[in-house]
């Protein structure tokens, strides 16, 4: 992109982390941090930016993620399935659901076929809220991703896909 420094001219916090490790423990291979450390930091930065963007809607990124899964599904989702889809613990889903229920955005009920199964669904207010919040979130993500040109974006997407498939393979056995 015009006016954007070449990636070799830019230094970030991960470069500083690697330089510090090179001083303290020069025998360690920190090359994976160059990729995975940046993914982790980028994820955290986007989460914080999302939280700020979503605050006027009365939700944070965690609740947003629950609402988007429910909106896409079109029908109630088992709480355990929701946890799996979002790669969070069942306790995290419970915590998010307490906030969403208190706000009237989602509801839980026991499945009729198995009372051990808790189903989660959007309320009409939750559907309206996610339909309003989603375009703003997508615009934020598009602005951030816009620093990558078309070729860089496609190469980054493909490389990240391979990393995610490997991590999920290890996570899911």
C-alpha positions in Angstrom: 0.0 0.0 0.0 1.3 3.5 -0.7 2.6 5.2 2.4 2.9 2.0 4.3 6.4 1.1 5.4 7.8 -2.2 4.2 7.4 -4.9 6.8 11.2 -5.1 7.2 11.2 -1.5 8.2 8.7 -1.9 11.0 9.5 -3.1 14.5 6.9 -4.3 16.9 6.6 -5.6 20.5 7.3 -9.2 19.2 10.7 -8.0 17.8 11.5 -6.6 21.2 10.5 -9.8 22.9 12.7 -11.9 20.7 15.6 -9.5 21.1 15.2 -9.7 24.9 15.2 -13.5 24.7 18.3 -13.5 22.5 20.1 -11.5 25.2 18.9 -13.6 28.1 18.8 -17.0 26.5 20.6 -16.9 23.2 20.5 -20.7 22.8 16.6 -20.6 22.5 15.0 -20.7 19.0 12.3 -18.0 19.1 11.4 -18.1 15.5 7.9 -19.5 16.2 7.3 -16.4 18.4 7.7 -14.3 15.2 4.5 -15.9 13.9 2.5 -17.2 16.9 3.4 -14.4 19.2 2.1 -11.9 16.6 -1.1 -13.9 16.2 -1.6 -13.9 20.0 -0.9 -10.2 20.3 -3.1 -9.4 17.3 -5.9 -11.4 18.7 -5.7 -9.6 22.0 -5.5 -6.2 20.4 -8.5 -6.9 18.2 -10.4 -8.2 21.2 -9.7 -4.9 23.1 -10.7 -2.8 20.1 -13.8 -4.9 19.7 -14.7 -4.5 23.4 -14.5 -0.7 23.0 -16.5 -0.8 19.8 -19.2 -3.0 21.3 -19.5 -1.2 24.6 -22.3 1.1 23.4 -24.2 -2.0 22.4 -23.9 -3.2 26.0 -21.8 -6.3 25.2 -18.1 -7.3 25.0 -16.4 -9.5 22.4 -17.2 -12.7 24.3 -20.9 -12.0 24.3 -20.7 -10.9 20.7 -19.1 -14.2 19.7 -22.0 -16.1 21.4 -24.6 -14.0 19.7 -23.0 -14.4 16.3 -22.9 -18.2 16.6 -26.6 -18.2 17.7 -27.5 -15.9 14.9 -25.8 -18.0 12.3 -27.3 -21.2 13.6 -30.9 -20.2 13.2 -32.0 -22.6 16.0 -31.0 -23.3 19.6 -27.5 -24.6 20.2 -26.4 -26.9 23.0 -24.2 -25.0 25.5 -21.5 -27.6 25.2 -21.5 -27.3 21.4 -21.3 -23.5 21.8 -18.2 -23.9 24.0 -16.6 -26.2 21.4 -17.4 -23.8 18.5 -15.9 -20.8 20.4 -13.0 -22.8 21.8 -13.8 -21.8 25.3 -14.7 -23.7 28.5 -18.2 -24.5 29.6 -17.6 -22.2 32.5 -16.9 -19.3 30.1 -20.2 -20.0 28.3 -22.0 -20.0 31.6 -20.5 -16.7 32.5 -21.3 -15.1 29.2 -24.8 -16.5 29.3 -25.5 -15.0 32.7 -24.7 -11.6 31.3 -26.7 -12.2 28.1 -29.7 -13.5 30.0 -29.6 -10.5 32.4 -29.6 -8.2 29.4 -32.5 -10.1 27.8 -30.4 -11.0 24.7 -30.3 -14.8 25.0 -32.0 -17.6 27.0 -31.3 -21.1 28.2 -33.6 -24.0 28.5 -33.4 -27.7 29.1 -33.7 -29.9 26.0 -37.0 -31.9 26.0 -35.2 -35.0 24.8 -32.5 -34.9 27.5 -32.8 -32.7 30.6 -29.0 -32.8 31.0 -28.6 -30.8 27.8 -28.9 -27.0 28.0 -30.0 -25.3 24.8 -29.1 -21.6 24.2 -31.0 -19.4 21.9 -31.3 -15.7 20.9 -34.2 -13.6 22.1 -35.7 -11.1 19.6 -33.7 -8.4 21.4 -30.5 -10.4 20.9 -31.3 -10.9 17.3 -31.8 -7.2 16.8 -28.7 -6.3 18.7 -26.4 -8.6 16.8 -27.9 -7.5 13.5 -27.0 -3.9 14.5 -23.5 -4.6 16.0 -22.2 -7.0 13.3 -21.7 -4.4 10.6 -19.7 -2.2 12.9 -17.5 -5.2 14.0 -17.0 -6.3 10.4 -16.0 -2.7 9.4 -13.4 -2.6 12.2 -11.9 -5.9 11.1 -11.9 -4.7 7.5 -10.0 -1.5 8.5 -7.4 -3.5 10.3 -7.0 -6.0 7.5 -6.8 -3.3 4.9 -3.1 -2.8 5.6 -2.6 -6.0 3.7 -2.8 -5.7 -0.1 -4.7 -8.4 -2.0 -1.8 -10.7 -2.5 -0.6 -10.3 1.1 -4.1 -10.8 2.4 -4.6 -14.1 0.4 -1.2 -15.4 1.4 -1.8 -14.5 5.1 -5.2 -16.1 5.0 -3.8 -19.4 3.5 -0.9 -19.5 6.0 -3.2 -18.8 9.0 -5.6 -21.5 7.8 -2.7 -24.1 7.8 -1.7 -23.0 11.3 -5.2 -23.1 12.6 -5.9 -26.6 11.1 -2.7 -27.9 12.8 -3.5 -26.3 16.2 -7.1 -27.6 16.1 -5.9 -31.1 15.1 -3.6 -31.1 18.1 -6.4 -29.7 20.4 -9.0 -32.2 19.2 -6.7 -35.2 19.1 
